């Protein structure tokens, strides 16, 4: 899969690298193998994985055979964004 970085996503990754040690490789690895992909805003998808005491989130769009990274960010609001699997056996 080809990964395309927007200028904004590159800038944000560099900021998060200074704050949290999130590298360019971390972002690409997450995009290739996320713990979850959930719907985002404006027809985007969000690849996310738990990291430390929060989530690393990478909103992206699938365009042809590539994924275009829109931005990168880390959040401590796991409950807000993490989608627990809903079992049909639960009452």
N, C-alpha and C positions, 0 to 999 in steps of 0.2 A: 504494500500500500504506500502510495506517495503522500508525504505530509507537506503541506504548504503553510508557511508562516506569514501572517500579516505583520506589518510594521508594528501595529499596536500590540499584538501578542508577543512579539520579540521584546518590546520595551517593558511590558508587564512582567515577562519572565525574568528579565534582568533585575527588576525591582524586587521580585520575590526571592531571587537568589541571594540578594543582599540581606533581606529580612529573615528568610527561613531556610536558605540553602537549597532552593529548588532549582535544579539545573535544566539545561536544554534537553539533555538525555532523559531526565525524569519525566518531563512533559511528553516527549515522544513515546517513551515506554508506556506511560499511562494511556495514551491515545491508542496504542497498539494492543494493550491488554488491560482495559479498565475493569474495576470491580463491578461497576454499573454504567449503563448509558441510560439517561433519562431525558424526557422532552425539555427543551429550553424555550426561550423567547424567540419570536420571529422565525419560526420553522427551523431553528437550530436544535442540535442535540448537545447534551453535556456528558462527556466522559468524566467519571469521578472515581476516586479511590480514597480510602481512609489513610491519613498520614498524620502521625503523632496524635494529638488530641483534636484533630479536625479533618477536613476534607480538602483534597486538591481537586479543583474543578476546571475542566477545559472545554468550554463551549466551542463547537465546530459545526461545519456543514460538509456533508458528503457531496462532492462535485465530480461526477464521472468516477474514475477509479482513485480519486485522491480525497484526503480530508484536509479542509482549510481551517486552521486554528484561528478563532476570532479573538479570544483573549485567554488569560490564564489567571487563576486566583486561588488562594487558600482561604478557608473559612472555618471558624470554630462551631458554626451552627449546623452540626450534623443532623439534629432532629428535623430541621427545616427542609433539608435537601435529600437526605437518604431515604430511599423507598424500600421499606421492608417488604419481603415477599409475603403476599397474602395467601394463606392456605384456604382452599375451599372447604376444608373440614372444620374450620373454626366456626363457632356459633356467635 
